[in-house]
């Protein structure tokens, strides 16, 4: 889903450059519909959601344990051919919107825009404030990290934007718990599980933040240790590992990763191509191939 959101951000930029107007959350929604079509066989997409490089990649048309909330809402959106309700007609505060929110932070030029856009996009699929505010908080952290701030500084900015929003208390408490745990040094698996298991967004956010905050430097071994801490628990380890990796990657870049990890990375060519195109589009303002990134 993160790849498809990144593609949606690219297509939003392309659309704005081509037409002078764009609803980026709507374009991201189209990208999420394309993702849904890779997980649900024979799902016919609306015209405005078709085309592009990722949906044509056969290796992505493999069911990879998609989150039930995302899948149910998006499939209903596609088959019903109607504009989504916002917030979504459920009470989900799962981590499915949170884990896809990093590209929004990467592509926005301000923390305020990152918070607002990530919250709106999350509310397409998640009806509980916890599921949306966690995504918005995380997107701001990513945005500030790529602007050169440290993780504590980025979290402080996200704290400011979170404060006072309806239902913010759950996320604020989870972030506070993450800070407290990381302040004592790298936590063990049992200590990580005191933050929860990561099935809900607040817990996944807390685990990822605690593991990234407690990384002991930027050496590959230190990053490896932090990544292992993020997945050595009995909960949603795929999600917490994803989030911790995004935080560490935004902070330290690819150079922090061991070469043998990268050599075994599935779909590395697709990931690197999207990442390169994302940077060229959102940061270098280059116009990309419209067949790969259509403007409709």
QUIBEL-V347556 format. One record per pair of residues at least 12 apart in sequence whose ideal C-beta (glycine too) atoms are under 7 Angstrom apart, sorted by the first residue. I is the first residue (numbers start at 1). J is the second residue. Records with the same first field share a line. If there is no record, write none. Layout:
BEGIN
I=J + J
END
This chain:
BEGIN
1=32 + 35 + 70 + 99 + 100
2=99 + 100 + 102 + 103
3=54 + 271 + 274
4=31 + 32 + 34 + 35 + 54
5=28 + 31 + 100 + 103 + 104
6=103 + 274 + 278
7=31 + 52 + 54 + 274
8=27 + 28 + 30 + 31
9=28 + 103 + 104 + 107 + 278 + 282
10=277 + 278 + 281 + 288 + 293
11=27 + 31 + 52 + 293 + 294
12=24 + 27
13=281 + 282
14=281 + 288 + 290 + 293 + 295
15=27 + 295
17=287
18=295
19=295
24=117
25=117 + 120 + 121
28=121
29=84 + 124
30=48 + 49
32=74
33=45 + 49 + 74 + 77 + 78
34=49 + 52 + 54 + 55
36=71 + 74 + 75 + 78
37=55
38=55 + 60 + 61
39=63 + 66 + 71
40=75
43=75 + 78
45=78
46=78 + 81
48=296
51=294
52=292 + 293 + 294
53=292
57=270
59=267
67=94 + 96
69=90 + 92 + 94 + 96 + 125 + 126
70=96 + 125
73=88 + 125
74=125
84=124
86=123 + 124
87=123 + 127 + 132
88=123 + 124 + 125 + 126 + 127
89=127
90=127
91=127 + 128
92=126 + 127 + 128 + 131
93=126 + 128 + 130 + 131 + 200 + 201
94=126 + 131 + 199 + 200 + 201
95=198 + 199 + 200 + 201 + 204 + 236 + 239
96=125 + 126
97=122 + 125 + 126 + 131 + 132 + 135
98=134 + 135 + 138 + 201 + 204 + 205 + 243
99=239 + 242 + 243
101=118 + 122 + 135 + 138 + 139
102=138 + 139 + 142 + 246
103=278
104=117 + 118 + 121 + 139
105=118 + 139 + 140 + 142 + 143
106=142 + 146 + 278
107=282
108=143
111=140 + 143 + 144 + 157 + 161
112=161
114=139 + 140 + 143
115=136 + 139 + 140 + 161
118=135 + 136 + 139
119=132 + 133 + 135 + 136
122=135 + 136
129=166 + 167
130=167 + 170 + 171 + 200 + 201 + 202
131=201
133=162 + 165 + 167 + 168 + 171
134=171 + 201 + 202 + 205
135=201
137=158 + 162 + 171 + 205
138=205 + 243
140=157 + 158 + 161
141=154 + 155 + 158 + 247
142=246 + 250
144=157
145=250 + 251
146=250
151=212 + 213 + 247 + 251
155=175 + 209
170=202
171=202 + 205
174=202 + 203 + 205 + 206
175=206 + 209
177=195 + 206
178=195 + 206 + 209 + 210 + 213
179=213
181=194 + 195 + 210
182=210 + 213 + 214
185=214
186=214 + 216 + 225 + 229
187=210 + 214 + 229
189=232 + 233
192=207 + 210 + 229 + 233
193=233 + 234
195=207 + 210
196=235
197=233 + 234 + 235 + 236
198=235 + 236 + 239 + 240
199=235 + 236
204=236 + 239 + 240 + 243
205=243
207=230 + 240
208=230 + 240 + 243 + 244 + 247
211=226 + 229 + 230 + 244
212=226 + 244 + 247 + 248
214=226
215=248
218=252 + 256
220=256 + 257 + 258
223=248 + 252 + 256 + 257
224=258
226=244 + 248
227=241 + 244 + 245 + 248
230=244
END
